[in-house]
Amino acid sequence: MDGAVLLDLDRTLVDLQSYTDYDQAWQAVQPHVPSDLILDMPETGWSSATRACMGVLAALPDGELWWTISGIIAGYENAAIAHSVAMPGAHAFAYSLRTSARAVVTLLPEDVARDVLVQHQMDIPVVIGRDPRIRPKPSGDGLRRALELLDKPAQDAVMIGDSTWDAAAAADAGVKFIGVHSPLNEFSGQFPDVTVHDSLAEVFVALYRP
């Protein structure tokens, strides 16, 4: 593929979410959340605690509070790395991209994402993780930053992810989107035209078929 391949990480290449105790993370975070904070997030198949944790980080501006809350959540995400598992076909898929411009754009912190990739021996050099200076998914800013680093235009890029947040980010950045490993009906309400594949092997065929 001549363009860029942008990848979500969690539940797309590696399942960290299932082993991260976001319920406990949300309990630990709640005392720090301002009572007047407005959470406006796409519906998704994530657990309510996972969605709440990510939603708070998306809603908060850069500042000490953002870093405090992100750090609390990251402690639970770090603890899950050793238990995380690669999604079916992820190693072969990551290897197939070795000569392509590629990046991970994730809601995980960059250091956690890089440790996950090392844990599973996946070589993806560009990682855009959660950072209060870059609006997170569902904004397309992380995708735009990845394309800037890869020196590739949006019209030649494709984003691969498992959630409506990924699809919304791709739409915002003007990037084609392909769904994979997604919960049933994840996209049907908000993104009915999204093509969804059951496996990364099917995504590979979709990317590289003549």
Buried (B, 14 or more C-beta within 10 A) or exposed (E): BEBBBBBBBBBBBBBBBEBBBBBBBBEBBEEEBEEEEEEEBBEBBBBEBBBBBBBBBBBBEEEEBBEEBBEBBBBBBBBBBEEBEBBBBBBEBBEBBEEBBBBBBBBBBBEBBBBBBEBBEBEBEBBBBBBBEBBBBBBBBBBBBBBEBBEBEBEBBBBBBBBBBBBBBBBBBBBBBBBBBBEEEBBEEBBEEBEBBEBBBBBBEBBEEE
